Amino acid sequence: VPSFLSGLTWAWLFNPIIGPLPHWLFALGLQAEPTNVLSDPATAMWGPIVANIWFGIPFFAITLLAALKSIPSELHEAAAIDGASPWQRFTKVTLPFLAPTIVITVMLRTIWIATFADLIFVMTEGGPAGSTSTVPVYIYVSAFKSLDKGYASAVAVLLLVLLIAYAVGLIAIRRTLVRHV
């Protein structure tokens, strides 16, 4: 599903007139009345966070399932024969094999989130009162609303440098995890 459509769908779900979520939150006693979560600066960021989690779960699920399937079953059998408990099999066999995949998956998802302007912009346009304005939204607004493309490009290059440093650090961590498996 394109993130633009996800943003529209989640904005509709949080709408207090036609959306179900505010009414469910009211029925559970989490809100005094059905209000728009996206219009309150104190709670507005929760809308894009929930939408982004929903958007990212399939990627994590498929990646981790593929990594789980690649672990040889003989390792679990050998650990069970040696008397390892299920927790020990998880921490000593499964987790070390999953760790490199988890690191790469978290790195990719973090980079995608750090450049994720469309969902937030569709849901809130960075408001209310700038409470959902993130660096990618700021870059978009600077480039296309304020028409200050040079400044937006400079901020984008700075974000790129930070993300490259983050990726290099995580790849170094992944290399050490792969050596220990």
C-alpha positions in Angstrom: 0.0 0.0 0.0 1.5 3.4 -0.9 2.3 5.5 2.1 0.1 8.3 0.7 -3.0 6.0 0.8 -2.0 4.8 4.3 -1.8 8.4 5.5 -5.3 9.1 4.1 -6.7 6.0 5.6 -5.2 6.6 9.0 -6.3 10.3 9.0 -9.8 9.0 8.3 -9.5 6.4 11.1 -8.6 9.2 13.6 -11.4 11.5 12.4 -13.8 12.0 15.4 -16.9 12.3 13.1 -16.5 9.4 10.7 -13.5 7.4 12.0 -13.9 4.6 14.5 -10.7 5.0 16.6 -11.8 8.1 18.6 -15.0 6.3 19.5 -13.2 3.2 20.5 -10.8 5.2 22.7 -13.8 6.9 24.3 -15.5 3.5 24.9 -12.4 2.2 26.5 -12.2 5.2 28.8 -8.9 6.5 27.3 -10.6 9.7 26.2 -13.2 11.9 27.8 -15.0 12.4 24.5 -14.3 11.3 20.9 -11.7 13.9 19.8 -9.3 14.1 16.9 -6.0 12.9 18.1 -4.3 14.6 15.1 -5.6 18.0 16.1 -4.1 18.1 19.6 -0.4 19.1 19.8 0.1 16.8 22.8 -1.2 13.7 21.0 -0.8 14.4 17.3 2.5 12.5 16.9 0.8 9.3 18.0 -1.2 9.2 14.8 1.8 9.0 12.4 3.6 6.7 14.9 0.7 4.2 14.9 0.4 4.4 11.1 4.1 3.9 10.7 4.2 0.9 12.9 1.3 -0.6 11.0 3.1 0.2 7.8 6.4 -1.5 8.9 5.2 -4.7 10.5 5.0 -6.7 7.3 8.6 -5.9 6.5 9.8 -7.1 9.9 7.6 -10.1 9.8 8.7 -11.4 6.4 12.4 -10.6 7.1 12.5 -12.3 10.5 10.5 -15.3 9.2 13.0 -15.8 6.4 15.8 -15.6 8.9 14.1 -18.1 11.2 13.7 -20.5 8.3 17.4 -20.3 7.5 18.5 -21.6 11.0 19.4 -25.3 10.6 17.0 -27.4 12.7 19.9 -29.7 13.6 21.3 -26.9 15.9 18.0 -26.9 17.9 18.0 -30.7 18.1 21.6 -30.8 19.2 20.9 -28.2 21.9 17.9 -30.1 23.1 19.9 -33.3 23.3 22.5 -31.5 25.3 19.8 -30.5 27.8 19.3 -26.9 26.9 16.0 -25.4 28.0 13.7 -23.7 25.5 15.0 -20.3 26.8 18.6 -21.4 26.4 17.9 -22.6 22.9 16.4 -19.3 22.0 19.2 -17.2 23.6 22.1 -19.4 22.5 21.0 -20.7 19.1 18.1 -18.7 17.6 19.0 -15.2 18.7 22.6 -15.3 17.6 21.5 -16.4 14.1 18.8 -13.7 14.0 20.9 -10.9 15.4 22.6 -9.9 12.1 19.2 -9.9 10.3 17.6 -7.8 13.1 20.4 -5.3 12.9 20.0 -4.8 9.1 16.2 -4.7 9.4 16.3 -2.1 12.1 18.9 -0.1 10.1 16.8 -0.1 7.0 13.5 0.7 8.8 15.3 3.6 10.7 16.5 5.0 7.4 13.1 4.8 5.9 11.5 6.5 8.9 14.2 9.2 8.9 13.2 10.0 5.3 9.5 9.5 5.8 7.8 12.8 4.9 4.8 11.7 2.9 2.7 9.9 5.5 3.2 12.6 8.1 2.5 15.4 5.6 -0.7 13.7 4.4 -1.9 13.1 7.9 -1.0 16.4 9.6 1.1 18.6 7.3 3.5 18.9 10.2 0.9 20.5 12.5 -0.8 21.2 14.8 1.7 23.9 15.9 4.6 22.0 14.4 4.1 19.1 16.8 4.5 16.5 14.0 7.2 18.4 12.0 10.1 16.1 11.5 13.3 16.7 9.5 11.9 15.2 6.3 8.7 17.2 6.6 10.9 20.3 7.3 12.9 19.6 4.2 9.7 19.2 2.1 8.2 22.4 3.4 11.4 24.3 2.9 11.8 23.1 -0.7 8.2 23.2 -2.0 6.2 25.5 0.3 8.9 28.1 1.0 10.6 27.5 -2.3 14.0 27.6 -0.5 15.5 24.7 -2.4 19.1 25.5 -1.6 18.5 25.4 2.1 16.4 22.3 1.9 19.1 20.6 -0.1 21.7 21.5 2.6 19.5 20.1 5.3 18.9 17.0 3.2 22.7 16.5 2.7 23.2 16.9 6.5 20.5 14.2 7.0 22.3 12.0 4.5 25.6 12.3 6.3 24.0 11.4 9.6 22.2 8.4 8.1 25.5 7.2 6.5 27.3 7.4 9.8 24.4 5.5 11.5 24.5 2.8 8.8 28.3 2.5 9.0 28.0 2.0 12.8 25.3 -0.6 12.5 27.1 -2.5 9.7 30.2 -2.6 12.0 28.0 -4.0 14.8 26.5 -6.6 12.3 30.0 -7.7 11.3 30.9 -8.4 14.9 27.6 -10.3 15.4 28.3 -12.4 12.3 31.8 -13.3 13.5 30.4 -14.6 16.8 27.8 -16.9 15.1 
